[in-house]
């Protein structure tokens, strides 16, 4: 976990989850395999367990940054994963936190599987999204930027 991700995790655990999602329990996954399929954290909301993938962004944006293929330079045999877009089978929500100059400025949370479906339907319908390569972080990663306005029906 880098410094920005740590600041976001601390901010969320210190009160954001309980204030905005009425969470009663928070459990951070520590093993890599569980994180890969469930996300970073499991929370309890009204007796139901909810898995959430947390993403920290260093610049505010009107777009949802989706990492499509991660760490392309690493051999498949070693990673055995293409990245979180493909691996989060048991995830319920995707949370984007914007950490600007060390301070969390904004949080956007979406329903994971419905969001994936909306993005795929938009692509099938001919929608064009800006793409780019991220070099910093966890390896060379192909990213797609989807305007939040197109995801309003899956935003919590």
Secondary structure, DSSP 8 states (H G I E B T S, - for coil): --HHHHHHHHHIIIIIHHHHS-EEEEEE--SHHHHHHH-SEEEEETTEEEEEEEEEESS--SEEEEEEE--TTS-HHHH----HHHH-TT--EEEEEEEETTEEEEEEEEEHHHHHHHHHHHHHTT---EEEEE-SSSSSEEEEEEEGGGGGGGB-
